[in-house]
Amino acid sequence: MEDILTLDELFVLYRAANNDFQMSMKATAAAQGADIDWEYDWYDPEPPKPAEVIESNDLRFMPIGLGYEGG
C-alpha cells in the first residue's frame, strides 16, 4: 500500500487512524470519570511567534564583538 500512496496521502491516513484511536481513548477515559478536552489536538501546531525587534539601544547587549574591548 505504501508504494501506491503519496506521502501526503499516507500522512492523512495516519492522522485519521490516530484521531480515531485518540477519540476512543478519550471516550474510555470520560466513561471512567476523567475530565476530557475533546477539542485538544496534540498535533495542531501553535502559530509562529513574531520575531523580536531589536532596538538600536539594545545592540550593545548583543553577544557579539569586534575583536577589542573598550576601556
C-alpha positions as CSV (number, residue, x, y, z in Angstrom):
1,M,0.0,0.0,0.0
2,E,2.9,2.4,0.8
3,D,4.1,2.0,-2.8
4,I,1.0,3.5,-4.4
5,L,0.2,6.3,-2.0
6,T,1.9,9.6,-1.9
7,L,3.5,10.9,1.3
8,D,0.6,13.4,1.8
9,E,-2.0,10.6,1.5
10,L,0.0,8.4,4.0
11,F,0.0,11.3,6.4
12,V,-3.7,11.9,6.1
13,L,-4.3,8.2,6.6
14,Y,-2.1,8.2,9.7
15,R,-3.9,11.3,11.1
16,A,-7.3,9.7,10.5
17,A,-6.3,6.5,12.3
18,N,-4.7,8.4,15.1
19,N,-7.7,10.7,15.6
20,D,-10.0,7.6,15.7
21,F,-7.7,6.0,18.3
22,Q,-7.5,9.2,20.3
23,M,-11.3,9.7,20.4
24,S,-11.6,6.1,21.5
25,M,-9.1,6.7,24.4
26,K,-10.9,9.9,25.3
27,A,-14.3,8.2,25.4
28,T,-12.8,5.4,27.6
29,A,-11.3,8.0,30.0
30,A,-14.6,10.0,30.0
31,A,-16.5,6.8,30.9
32,Q,-14.3,6.4,33.9
33,G,-15.0,9.9,35.1
34,A,-12.0,11.9,33.7
35,D,-12.4,15.5,32.6
36,I,-11.7,15.4,28.9
37,D,-10.8,18.3,26.5
38,W,-12.5,16.9,23.3
39,E,-11.1,19.7,21.1
40,Y,-7.4,19.3,22.1
41,D,-5.2,18.0,19.2
42,W,-1.6,17.2,20.1
43,Y,-0.5,17.7,16.5
44,D,-2.1,21.1,15.9
45,P,1.0,23.4,15.7
46,E,1.0,26.7,17.5
47,P,1.0,29.7,15.3
48,P,4.6,31.1,14.8
49,K,5.6,33.8,17.2
50,P,6.7,37.1,15.6
51,A,10.4,37.8,15.5
52,E,11.7,40.1,18.2
53,V,12.6,43.5,17.1
54,I,16.0,44.7,18.3
55,E,16.0,48.4,19.2
56,S,19.2,50.4,18.5
57,N,19.8,50.8,22.2
58,D,19.8,47.0,22.7
59,L,22.7,46.4,20.2
60,R,25.2,47.0,23.0
61,F,23.8,43.9,24.9
62,M,24.2,41.5,22.0
63,P,26.8,38.8,22.5
64,I,29.0,39.9,19.5
65,G,32.3,41.7,19.5
66,L,34.6,43.4,17.1
67,G,37.8,42.0,18.5
68,Y,38.6,44.6,21.0
69,E,37.3,45.8,24.4
70,G,36.5,49.3,25.4
71,G,38.1,50.8,28.4
